[in-house]
Amino acid sequence: MQTSRSPDSGRSDAGPALAADEAGEAKNPFLVALGERVRELRARRGLTRKAVAQMSEVSERHLANLEYGIGNASILVLQQVAGALQCSLAELIGDMTTASPEWLMLRELLEHRSEADLRRAREALVRLFDGAAAAPAQRSRCIALIGLRGAGKSTLGQMLADALGCPFIELSRQIEAFAGCSISEIHNLYGTNAYRRYERRALEEAIQIYPEVVIATPGGLVSDAANFNLLLNHCTTVWLQATPEDHMNRVAAQGDLRPMAASREAMDDLRRILAGRSAFYEKADLALDTSAQDLEATFALLQARVMQVLEPDPAR
């Protein structure tokens, strides 16, 4: 078993992991998987390791150890106890899905199901419990564009709204209007939870006020399960994809010099964010690669695919 390491000693970043690899230390598979999940969650939320270290008040070195699967011996003790009790680590720690026998039975029913089965289960639960979910006809009239910054949501969204003769809502601008400050100031002054509340308020208002609308969503909306569920239940969603290089070039061309765009490791960060969010973006009803052709051709494809949803072929 690995011995625990002091959180605040030595260098930060990848140094500890490289030292462990060079020393030939065997990594525990559970700790490796845990570290991968931490990296995936960090990437999905678009956060650097330094930012997570500051917010969690954990040293960057300790966080690096966690991500690289070294140290953290105490969680292995919990794993051994869970094994002796023949329960999952989640049940031992006590997350929501272990709070009652019904939760545990639901977990058992859903465990090891395919993504397709899980999607059908989620949609069935929406029909069963979410009385506010939009009817299919109404849902089709609300078009939401999802994807990372630089995918073309603002440009193509405005073009699509003009072509359809309906309003265009850029959700980030609505969030800033509600908060009375910029997105970065919301995060810095009030934190992520406050930002998610503003995001939900802006999304709910757009859905309730406009029977027909095109919405450009923030790239990180998919990281919040409640807000993403709301979007999927009420809107026809389109994932605008692009190559990492196009994402970066378009953001830079807009004069966006926020930390992610200005970092010397920006491209690696961007690739990790894309990898962490892709499984969520794939839940969209439609997908369109905006790097495959020029703007005019991309818009023509987008409009054609959206029109197929709005005016389905009666022969089918």
BALOBA-1460 file (C-alpha; in Angstrom, 3 decimals):
// residues 316
<rec num="1" residu="m" x="0.000" y="0.000" z="0.000"/>
<rec num="2" residu="q" x="1.231" y="3.486" z="-0.769"/>
<rec num="3" residu="t" x="2.220" y="5.646" z="2.179"/>
<rec num="4" residu="s" x="0.552" y="9.035" z="2.472"/>
<rec num="5" residu="r" x="2.557" y="12.114" z="1.532"/>
<rec num="6" residu="s" x="2.632" y="15.548" z="3.035"/>
<rec num="7" residu="p" x="0.254" y="17.822" z="1.087"/>
<rec num="8" residu="d" x="2.538" y="20.851" z="1.241"/>
<rec num="9" residu="s" x="6.039" y="19.516" z="0.799"/>
<rec num="10" residu="g" x="8.188" y="19.592" z="-2.342"/>
<rec num="11" residu="r" x="7.356" y="20.743" z="-5.821"/>
<rec num="12" residu="s" x="3.918" y="21.019" z="-7.396"/>
<rec num="13" residu="d" x="2.428" y="19.764" z="-10.658"/>
<rec num="14" residu="a" x="3.754" y="16.618" z="-12.293"/>
<rec num="15" residu="g" x="6.996" y="16.385" z="-10.299"/>
<rec num="16" residu="p" x="5.766" y="13.805" z="-7.742"/>
<rec num="17" residu="a" x="4.263" y="11.566" z="-10.387"/>
<rec num="18" residu="l" x="7.401" y="11.645" z="-12.510"/>
<rec num="19" residu="a" x="9.518" y="10.807" z="-9.480"/>
<rec num="20" residu="a" x="7.252" y="7.879" z="-8.651"/>
<rec num="21" residu="d" x="7.436" y="6.559" z="-12.210"/>
<rec num="22" residu="e" x="11.219" y="6.860" z="-12.302"/>
<rec num="23" residu="a" x="11.495" y="5.008" z="-9.003"/>
<rec num="24" residu="g" x="9.434" y="2.193" z="-10.470"/>
<rec num="25" residu="e" x="6.738" y="2.387" z="-7.802"/>
<rec num="26" residu="a" x="3.697" y="0.273" z="-8.584"/>
<rec num="27" residu="k" x="0.492" y="2.283" z="-8.685"/>
<rec num="28" residu="n" x="-2.692" y="0.930" z="-7.151"/>
<rec num="29" residu="p" x="-5.336" y="0.526" z="-9.926"/>
<rec num="30" residu="f" x="-8.037" y="2.003" z="-7.697"/>
<rec num="31" residu="l" x="-5.975" y="5.144" z="-7.061"/>
<rec num="32" residu="v" x="-5.153" y="5.435" z="-10.751"/>
<rec num="33" residu="a" x="-8.866" y="5.246" z="-11.656"/>
<rec num="34" residu="l" x="-9.681" y="7.782" z="-8.934"/>
<rec num="35" residu="g" x="-7.072" y="10.158" z="-10.319"/>
<rec num="36" residu="e" x="-8.482" y="9.782" z="-13.828"/>
<rec num="37" residu="r" x="-11.967" y="10.651" z="-12.563"/>
<rec num="38" residu="v" x="-10.615" y="13.756" z="-10.814"/>
<rec num="39" residu="r" x="-8.886" y="14.874" z="-14.013"/>
<rec num="40" residu="e" x="-12.033" y="14.193" z="-16.040"/>
<rec num="41" residu="l" x="-14.241" y="16.185" z="-13.655"/>
<rec num="42" residu="r" x="-11.737" y="19.044" z="-13.619"/>
<rec num="43" residu="a" x="-11.604" y="19.090" z="-17.407"/>
<rec num="44" residu="r" x="-15.389" y="18.893" z="-17.737"/>
<rec num="45" residu="r" x="-15.686" y="22.038" z="-15.635"/>
<rec num="46" residu="g" x="-12.913" y="23.779" z="-17.556"/>
<rec num="47" residu="l" x="-10.694" y="24.283" z="-14.489"/>
<rec num="48" residu="t" x="-6.922" y="24.197" z="-14.214"/>
<rec num="49" residu="r" x="-5.260" y="22.196" z="-11.453"/>
<rec num="50" residu="k" x="-4.094" y="25.452" z="-9.890"/>
<rec num="51" residu="a" x="-7.666" y="26.770" z="-9.787"/>
<rec num="52" residu="v" x="-8.975" y="23.599" z="-8.123"/>
<rec num="53" residu="a" x="-6.128" y="23.699" z="-5.603"/>
<rec num="54" residu="q" x="-6.986" y="27.277" z="-4.680"/>
<rec num="55" residu="m" x="-10.732" y="26.655" z="-4.391"/>
<rec num="56" residu="s" x="-10.331" y="23.435" z="-2.378"/>
<rec num="57" residu="e" x="-7.471" y="24.795" z="-0.240"/>
<rec num="58" residu="v" x="-5.462" y="21.679" z="-1.110"/>
<rec num="59" residu="s" x="-1.874" y="22.116" z="-2.245"/>
<rec num="60" residu="e" x="-1.203" y="21.794" z="-5.947"/>
<rec num="61" residu="r" x="1.361" y="19.067" z="-5.192"/>
<rec num="62" residu="h" x="-1.203" y="17.014" z="-3.265"/>
<rec num="63" residu="l" x="-3.756" y="17.447" z="-6.046"/>
<rec num="64" residu="a" x="-1.132" y="16.329" z="-8.587"/>
<rec num="65" residu="n" x="-0.458" y="13.220" z="-6.470"/>
<rec num="66" residu="l" x="-4.181" y="12.499" z="-6.428"/>
<rec num="67" residu="e" x="-4.517" y="12.854" z="-10.200"/>
<rec num="68" residu="y" x="-1.500" y="10.663" z="-10.906"/>
<rec num="69" residu="g" x="-2.647" y="7.852" z="-8.603"/>
<rec num="70" residu="i" x="-0.053" y="8.084" z="-5.865"/>
<rec num="71" residu="g" x="-0.510" y="8.722" z="-2.153"/>
<rec num="72" residu="n" x="-4.034" y="8.837" z="-0.655"/>
<rec num="73" residu="a" x="-3.570" y="5.674" z="1.370"/>
<rec num="74" residu="s" x="-6.555" y="6.416" z="3.619"/>
<rec num="75" residu="i" x="-9.086" y="5.889" z="0.836"/>
<rec num="76" residu="l" x="-7.643" y="2.404" z="0.315"/>
<rec num="77" residu="v" x="-8.522" y="1.648" z="3.934"/>
<rec num="78" residu="l" x="-12.134" y="2.619" z="3.193"/>
<rec num="79" residu="q" x="-12.050" y="0.378" z="0.118"/>
<rec num="80" residu="q" x="-10.903" y="-2.573" z="2.269"/>
<rec num="81" residu="v" x="-13.643" y="-1.932" z="4.828"/>
<rec num="82" residu="a" x="-16.264" y="-1.705" z="2.059"/>
<rec num="83" residu="g" x="-15.021" y="-5.015" z="0.685"/>
<rec num="84" residu="a" x="-15.345" y="-6.666" z="4.088"/>
<rec num="85" residu="l" x="-18.887" y="-5.303" z="4.423"/>
<rec num="86" residu="q" x="-19.726" y="-6.409" z="0.843"/>
<rec num="87" residu="c" x="-20.931" y="-2.987" z="-0.171"/>
<rec num="88" residu="s" x="-19.791" y="-0.314" z="-2.592"/>
<rec num="89" residu="l" x="-17.544" y="2.528" z="-1.509"/>
<rec num="90" residu="a" x="-20.438" y="4.888" z="-2.315"/>
<rec num="91" residu="e" x="-22.689" y="3.028" z="0.132"/>
<rec num="92" residu="l" x="-20.031" y="3.187" z="2.841"/>
<rec num="93" residu="i" x="-19.512" y="6.921" z="2.359"/>
<rec num="94" residu="g" x="-23.256" y="7.486" z="2.008"/>
<rec num="95" residu="d" x="-24.058" y="9.296" z="-1.234"/>
<rec num="96" residu="m" x="-27.669" y="10.044" z="-2.217"/>
<rec num="97" residu="t" x="-28.129" y="6.828" z="-4.189"/>
<rec num="98" residu="t" x="-27.541" y="4.764" z="-1.041"/>
<rec num="99" residu="a" x="-29.978" y="6.671" z="1.179"/>
<rec num="100" residu="s" x="-32.826" y="4.139" z="1.049"/>
<rec num="101" residu="p" x="-33.658" y="0.600" z="-0.122"/>
<rec num="102" residu="e" x="-35.477" y="2.025" z="-3.161"/>
<rec num="103" residu="w" x="-32.376" y="3.974" z="-4.215"/>
<rec num="104" residu="l" x="-30.232" y="0.864" z="-3.820"/>
<rec num="105" residu="m" x="-32.636" y="-1.228" z="-5.889"/>
<rec num="106" residu="l" x="-32.689" y="1.420" z="-8.600"/>
<rec num="107" residu="r" x="-28.885" y="1.397" z="-8.639"/>
<rec num="108" residu="e" x="-28.914" y="-2.367" z="-9.046"/>
<rec num="109" residu="l" x="-31.401" y="-2.172" z="-11.937"/>
<rec num="110" residu="l" x="-29.352" y="0.424" z="-13.789"/>
<rec num="111" residu="e" x="-25.889" y="-0.935" z="-13.079"/>
<rec num="112" residu="h" x="-24.022" y="-2.259" z="-16.123"/>
<rec num="113" residu="r" x="-26.752" y="-1.066" z="-18.513"/>
<rec num="114" residu="s" x="-25.695" y="0.308" z="-21.887"/>
<rec num="115" residu="e" x="-25.759" y="4.036" z="-22.636"/>
<rec num="116" residu="a" x="-28.774" y="3.447" z="-24.882"/>
<rec num="117" residu="d" x="-30.656" y="1.667" z="-22.082"/>
<rec num="118" residu="l" x="-29.782" y="4.400" z="-19.595"/>
<rec num="119" residu="r" x="-31.014" y="7.065" z="-22.006"/>
<rec num="120" residu="r" x="-34.352" y="5.246" z="-22.413"/>
<rec num="121" residu="a" x="-34.625" y="4.974" z="-18.625"/>
<rec num="122" residu="r" x="-33.938" y="8.690" z="-18.194"/>
<rec num="123" residu="e" x="-36.494" y="9.646" z="-20.833"/>
<rec num="124" residu="a" x="-39.080" y="7.350" z="-19.232"/>
<rec num="125" residu="l" x="-38.484" y="8.977" z="-15.847"/>
<rec num="126" residu="v" x="-38.895" y="12.423" z="-17.401"/>
<rec num="127" residu="r" x="-42.268" y="11.375" z="-18.832"/>
<rec num="128" residu="l" x="-43.267" y="9.888" z="-15.485"/>
<rec num="129" residu="f" x="-42.204" y="12.692" z="-13.155"/>
<rec num="130" residu="d" x="-41.559" y="15.930" z="-15.049"/>
<rec num="131" residu="g" x="-44.984" y="17.359" z="-15.702"/>
<rec num="132" residu="a" x="-43.342" y="20.581" z="-16.913"/>
<rec num="133" residu="a" x="-41.466" y="18.896" z="-19.753"/>
<rec num="134" residu="a" x="-42.323" y="20.336" z="-23.131"/>
<rec num="135" residu="a" x="-44.485" y="18.452" z="-25.606"/>
<rec num="136" residu="p" x="-42.528" y="17.182" z="-28.635"/>
<rec num="137" residu="a" x="-44.043" y="19.805" z="-30.956"/>
<rec num="138" residu="q" x="-43.178" y="22.661" z="-28.583"/>
<rec num="139" residu="r" x="-39.728" y="21.236" z="-27.860"/>
<rec num="140" residu="s" x="-38.895" y="21.257" z="-31.553"/>
<rec num="141" residu="r" x="-39.544" y="25.015" z="-31.790"/>
<rec num="142" residu="c" x="-36.883" y="25.862" z="-29.194"/>
<rec num="143" residu="i" x="-33.445" y="25.302" z="-30.720"/>
<rec num="144" residu="a" x="-30.479" y="25.250" z="-28.347"/>
<rec num="145" residu="l" x="-26.901" y="25.237" z="-29.595"/>
<rec num="146" residu="i" x="-24.380" y="23.533" z="-27.324"/>
<rec num="147" residu="g" x="-20.624" y="23.124" z="-27.568"/>
<rec num="148" residu="l" x="-17.374" y="24.665" z="-26.434"/>
<rec num="149" residu="r" x="-16.408" y="28.311" z="-26.936"/>
<rec num="150" residu="g" x="-15.373" y="28.945" z="-30.506"/>
<rec num="151" residu="a" x="-17.717" y="26.358" z="-32.020"/>
<rec num="152" residu="g" x="-19.763" y="29.060" z="-33.746"/>
<rec num="153" residu="k" x="-22.825" y="29.176" z="-31.474"/>
<rec num="154" residu="s" x="-23.176" y="32.955" z="-31.459"/>
<rec num="155" residu="t" x="-22.586" y="33.495" z="-35.181"/>
<rec num="156" residu="l" x="-24.627" y="30.547" z="-36.422"/>
<rec num="157" residu="g" x="-27.287" y="31.053" z="-33.763"/>
<rec num="158" residu="q" x="-27.975" y="34.613" z="-34.893"/>
<rec num="159" residu="m" x="-28.040" y="33.521" z="-38.544"/>
<rec num="160" residu="l" x="-30.454" y="30.682" z="-37.755"/>
<rec num="161" residu="a" x="-32.760" y="32.924" z="-35.714"/>
<rec num="162" residu="d" x="-32.864" y="35.479" z="-38.534"/>
<rec num="163" residu="a" x="-33.729" y="32.752" z="-41.043"/>
<rec num="164" residu="l" x="-36.476" y="31.335" z="-38.814"/>
<rec num="165" residu="g" x="-37.829" y="34.760" z="-37.875"/>
<rec num="166" residu="c" x="-37.555" y="34.141" z="-34.142"/>
<rec num="167" residu="p" x="-35.584" y="35.699" z="-31.250"/>
<rec num="168" residu="f" x="-31.954" y="34.824" z="-30.588"/>
<rec num="169" residu="i" x="-30.854" y="34.526" z="-26.963"/>
<rec num="170" residu="e" x="-27.220" y="34.335" z="-25.923"/>
<rec num="171" residu="l" x="-27.579" y="32.810" z="-22.486"/>
<rec num="172" residu="s" x="-24.261" y="34.163" z="-21.185"/>
<rec num="173" residu="r" x="-25.461" y="37.743" z="-21.781"/>
<rec num="174" residu="q" x="-28.712" y="36.993" z="-19.924"/>
<rec num="175" residu="i" x="-26.768" y="35.549" z="-16.998"/>
<rec num="176" residu="e" x="-24.674" y="38.713" z="-16.814"/>
<rec num="177" residu="a" x="-27.804" y="40.864" z="-16.966"/>
<rec num="178" residu="f" x="-29.367" y="38.993" z="-14.035"/>
<rec num="179" residu="a" x="-26.174" y="39.167" z="-11.964"/>
<rec num="180" residu="g" x="-25.258" y="42.726" z="-12.907"/>
<rec num="181" residu="c" x="-21.650" y="41.726" z="-13.578"/>
<rec num="182" residu="s" x="-19.531" y="39.658" z="-15.940"/>
<rec num="183" residu="i" x="-19.318" y="35.860" z="-15.952"/>
<rec num="184" residu="s" x="-15.797" y="35.929" z="-14.521"/>
<rec num="185" residu="e" x="-16.911" y="38.293" z="-11.754"/>
<rec num="186" residu="i" x="-19.805" y="36.000" z="-10.857"/>
<rec num="187" residu="h" x="-17.360" y="33.115" z="-10.382"/>
<rec num="188" residu="n" x="-14.797" y="35.237" z="-8.524"/>
<rec num="189" residu="l" x="-17.250" y="37.057" z="-6.249"/>
<rec num="190" residu="y" x="-19.999" y="34.524" z="-5.646"/>
<rec num="191" residu="g" x="-18.695" y="31.115" z="-6.729"/>
<rec num="192" residu="t" x="-19.818" y="28.329" z="-9.035"/>
<rec num="193" residu="n" x="-23.065" y="27.549" z="-7.190"/>
<rec num="194" residu="a" x="-24.273" y="31.126" z="-7.635"/>
<rec num="195" residu="y" x="-23.346" y="31.022" z="-11.312"/>
<rec num="196" residu="r" x="-25.395" y="27.838" z="-11.799"/>
<rec num="197" residu="r" x="-28.414" y="29.514" z="-10.165"/>
<rec num="198" residu="y" x="-28.151" y="32.468" z="-12.560"/>
<rec num="199" residu="e" x="-27.698" y="30.049" z="-15.450"/>
<rec num="200" residu="r" x="-30.860" y="28.143" z="-14.524"/>
<rec num="201" residu="r" x="-32.849" y="31.351" z="-14.064"/>
<rec num="202" residu="a" x="-31.771" y="32.594" z="-17.497"/>
<rec num="203" residu="l" x="-32.577" y="29.251" z="-19.131"/>
<rec num="204" residu="e" x="-35.981" y="28.965" z="-17.465"/>
<rec num="205" residu="e" x="-36.915" y="32.484" z="-18.529"/>
<rec num="206" residu="a" x="-35.877" y="31.885" z="-22.143"/>
<rec num="207" residu="i" x="-37.934" y="28.686" z="-22.282"/>
<rec num="208" residu="q" x="-41.000" y="30.197" z="-20.604"/>
<rec num="209" residu="i" x="-41.125" y="33.503" z="-22.477"/>
<rec num="210" residu="y" x="-40.384" y="32.440" z="-26.052"/>
<rec num="211" residu="p" x="-42.453" y="29.710" z="-27.753"/>
<rec num="212" residu="e" x="-39.955" y="29.838" z="-30.620"/>
<rec num="213" residu="v" x="-36.330" y="30.758" z="-29.997"/>
<rec num="214" residu="v" x="-32.713" y="29.979" z="-30.815"/>
<rec num="215" residu="i" x="-30.510" y="29.806" z="-27.716"/>
<rec num="216" residu="a" x="-26.709" y="29.848" z="-27.644"/>
<rec num="217" residu="t" x="-25.708" y="28.152" z="-24.396"/>
<rec num="218" residu="p" x="-22.500" y="28.486" z="-22.353"/>
<rec num="219" residu="g" x="-20.038" y="25.693" z="-23.074"/>
<rec num="220" residu="g" x="-20.053" y="24.456" z="-19.488"/>
<rec num="221" residu="l" x="-23.832" y="24.151" z="-19.120"/>
<rec num="222" residu="v" x="-23.568" y="20.405" z="-19.716"/>
<rec num="223" residu="s" x="-21.483" y="20.123" z="-16.536"/>
<rec num="224" residu="d" x="-24.569" y="20.788" z="-14.410"/>
<rec num="225" residu="a" x="-26.918" y="17.807" z="-14.587"/>
<rec num="226" residu="a" x="-30.019" y="19.735" z="-13.488"/>
<rec num="227" residu="n" x="-29.584" y="22.542" z="-16.017"/>
<rec num="228" residu="f" x="-28.650" y="20.132" z="-18.810"/>
<rec num="229" residu="n" x="-31.723" y="18.003" z="-18.087"/>
<rec num="230" residu="l" x="-33.874" y="21.133" z="-18.275"/>
<rec num="231" residu="l" x="-32.343" y="21.992" z="-21.636"/>
<rec num="232" residu="l" x="-32.788" y="18.485" z="-23.069"/>
<rec num="233" residu="n" x="-36.386" y="18.294" z="-21.869"/>
<rec num="234" residu="h" x="-37.464" y="21.597" z="-23.418"/>
<rec num="235" residu="c" x="-35.261" y="22.174" z="-26.461"/>
<rec num="236" residu="t" x="-34.093" y="20.527" z="-29.626"/>
<rec num="237" residu="t" x="-30.354" y="20.538" z="-29.056"/>
<rec num="238" residu="v" x="-27.589" y="20.871" z="-31.658"/>
<rec num="239" residu="w" x="-23.965" y="20.124" z="-30.808"/>
<rec num="240" residu="l" x="-21.670" y="22.401" z="-32.803"/>
<rec num="241" residu="q" x="-18.302" y="20.672" z="-33.017"/>
<rec num="242" residu="a" x="-14.935" y="22.012" z="-34.169"/>
<rec num="243" residu="t" x="-11.307" y="20.988" z="-34.099"/>
<rec num="244" residu="p" x="-9.333" y="22.119" z="-31.035"/>
<rec num="245" residu="e" x="-7.276" y="24.379" z="-33.296"/>
<rec num="246" residu="d" x="-10.391" y="26.088" z="-34.665"/>
<rec num="247" residu="h" x="-11.809" y="26.493" z="-31.158"/>
<rec num="248" residu="m" x="-8.609" y="28.211" z="-30.032"/>
<rec num="249" residu="n" x="-8.179" y="30.389" z="-33.126"/>
<rec num="250" residu="r" x="-11.780" y="31.599" z="-33.065"/>
<rec num="251" residu="v" x="-11.627" y="32.472" z="-29.357"/>
<rec num="252" residu="a" x="-8.373" y="34.379" z="-29.912"/>
<rec num="253" residu="a" x="-9.846" y="36.168" z="-32.952"/>
<rec num="254" residu="q" x="-12.675" y="37.415" z="-30.725"/>
<rec num="255" residu="g" x="-10.093" y="39.028" z="-28.452"/>
<rec num="256" residu="d" x="-10.869" y="36.608" z="-25.617"/>
<rec num="257" residu="l" x="-7.766" y="36.489" z="-23.442"/>
<rec num="258" residu="r" x="-9.263" y="34.762" z="-20.431"/>
<rec num="259" residu="p" x="-6.889" y="32.424" z="-18.529"/>
<rec num="260" residu="m" x="-7.722" y="29.280" z="-20.495"/>
<rec num="261" residu="a" x="-7.099" y="31.013" z="-23.807"/>
<rec num="262" residu="a" x="-3.920" y="32.735" z="-22.650"/>
<rec num="263" residu="s" x="-2.272" y="29.764" z="-20.906"/>
<rec num="264" residu="r" x="0.868" y="28.367" z="-22.498"/>
<rec num="265" residu="e" x="-0.725" y="24.963" z="-21.973"/>
<rec num="266" residu="a" x="-4.002" y="26.154" z="-23.479"/>
<rec num="267" residu="m" x="-4.218" y="23.537" z="-26.223"/>
<rec num="268" residu="d" x="-3.709" y="20.657" z="-23.787"/>
<rec num="269" residu="d" x="-6.321" y="22.186" z="-21.478"/>
<rec num="270" residu="l" x="-8.720" y="22.574" z="-24.388"/>
<rec num="271" residu="r" x="-8.302" y="18.969" z="-25.500"/>
<rec num="272" residu="r" x="-8.966" y="17.750" z="-21.958"/>
<rec num="273" residu="i" x="-12.108" y="19.891" z="-21.700"/>
<rec num="274" residu="l" x="-13.389" y="18.539" z="-25.012"/>
<rec num="275" residu="a" x="-12.683" y="14.976" z="-23.926"/>
<rec num="276" residu="g" x="-14.389" y="15.512" z="-20.574"/>
<rec num="277" residu="r" x="-17.542" y="17.054" z="-22.058"/>
<rec num="278" residu="s" x="-17.939" y="15.108" z="-25.294"/>
<rec num="279" residu="a" x="-20.047" y="12.349" z="-23.726"/>
<rec num="280" residu="f" x="-22.511" y="15.032" z="-22.597"/>
<rec num="281" residu="y" x="-22.484" y="16.970" z="-25.865"/>
<rec num="282" residu="e" x="-23.282" y="13.689" z="-27.625"/>
<rec num="283" residu="k" x="-26.709" y="13.701" z="-25.924"/>
<rec num="284" residu="a" x="-27.761" y="16.421" z="-28.377"/>
<rec num="285" residu="d" x="-30.445" y="15.640" z="-30.948"/>
<rec num="286" residu="l" x="-28.228" y="16.816" z="-33.810"/>
<rec num="287" residu="a" x="-24.489" y="17.312" z="-34.341"/>
<rec num="288" residu="l" x="-22.683" y="19.475" z="-36.883"/>
<rec num="289" residu="d" x="-18.951" y="19.838" z="-37.546"/>
<rec num="290" residu="t" x="-18.294" y="23.539" z="-38.077"/>
<rec num="291" residu="s" x="-14.680" y="22.918" z="-39.099"/>
<rec num="292" residu="a" x="-15.569" y="20.777" z="-42.124"/>
<rec num="293" residu="q" x="-16.613" y="23.631" z="-44.431"/>
<rec num="294" residu="d" x="-16.837" y="27.431" z="-44.618"/>
<rec num="295" residu="l" x="-19.401" y="29.524" z="-42.738"/>
<rec num="296" residu="e" x="-21.985" y="29.708" z="-45.517"/>
<rec num="297" residu="a" x="-21.914" y="25.968" z="-46.154"/>
<rec num="298" residu="t" x="-22.028" y="25.241" z="-42.418"/>
<rec num="299" residu="f" x="-25.086" y="27.455" z="-41.988"/>
<rec num="300" residu="a" x="-26.822" y="25.813" z="-44.951"/>
<rec num="301" residu="l" x="-26.289" y="22.391" z="-43.348"/>
<rec num="302" residu="l" x="-27.481" y="23.643" z="-39.962"/>
<rec num="303" residu="q" x="-30.614" y="25.207" z="-41.417"/>
<rec num="304" residu="a" x="-31.423" y="22.080" z="-43.441"/>
<rec num="305" residu="r" x="-31.086" y="19.782" z="-40.437"/>
<rec num="306" residu="v" x="-33.116" y="22.052" z="-38.178"/>
<rec num="307" residu="m" x="-35.842" y="22.334" z="-40.808"/>
<rec num="308" residu="q" x="-36.049" y="18.540" z="-40.924"/>
<rec num="309" residu="v" x="-36.926" y="18.650" z="-37.222"/>
<rec num="310" residu="l" x="-39.360" y="21.541" z="-37.597"/>
<rec num="311" residu="e" x="-41.037" y="20.153" z="-40.722"/>
<rec num="312" residu="p" x="-40.548" y="16.366" z="-40.705"/>
<rec num="313" residu="d" x="-41.141" y="14.423" z="-43.937"/>
<rec num="314" residu="p" x="-44.838" y="13.334" z="-43.809"/>
<rec num="315" residu="a" x="-43.977" y="10.252" z="-45.880"/>
<rec num="316" residu="r" x="-41.915" y="8.833" z="-43.021"/>
